[in-house]
Amino acid sequence: MEAMGQVRPRIVATRRQLAGKLPDGTRMVLMSDGVVEARSKTGELYGFDRLGPLTLQTAHDIAATAQAFGPEDDITVLTLACTT
């Protein structure tokens, strides 16, 4: 039962599907914002500027790097590689 004056939020879930082909040898790295939002003990964010070289690593190594830097949020990384 809702208390007077409180409104229960309406949650709307949407899903978008993408389809396509990745050329052979292509890698796709998907990660949560927890990687770039990792924060050091001094308050420095890991940030987007450091992502380029990091995306060449395995998903495990990317997550470990963010974890070592200082996690502030969830850290989720998925690497997809297209091979034939």
C-alpha positions, -999 to +999 in steps of 0.1 A: +000+000+000+013+034-009+014+062+017-005+093+009+016+117-012+040+090-024+041+080-061+054+046-072+077+051-101+067+037-134+096+017-149+097+012-186+122-013-201+132-010-237+154-032-258+171-024-290+185-050-313+214-044-337+225-068-363+256-068-385+288-086-395+322-081-380+351-085-404+375-114-396+400-103-370+378-076-355+375-071-318+347-054-300+351-044-263+320-036-243+323-022-208+303-006-181+310+030-169+327+015-138+359+012-159+362+049-167+347+060-134+373+040-114+388+065-090+423+065-073+428+072-036+437+107-046+404+112-063+417+110-099+393+093-124+406+066-147+388+085-175+383+081-212+418+093-222+434+060-210+410+037-227+427+034-261+456+012-252+435-006-225+410-019-251+438-040-267+440-061-235+417-090-226+385-084-207+400-099-176+430-075-178+408-045-184+387-053-154+418-060-132+433-026-143+401-007-133+399-027-100+435-019-091+430+018-099+401+020-075+366+008-081+337+032-075+311+013-094+305-021-109+331-032-134+319-053-163+339-060-194+331-082-224+354-087-254+341-102-286+366-114-312+355-124-348+375-153-361+368-178-389 
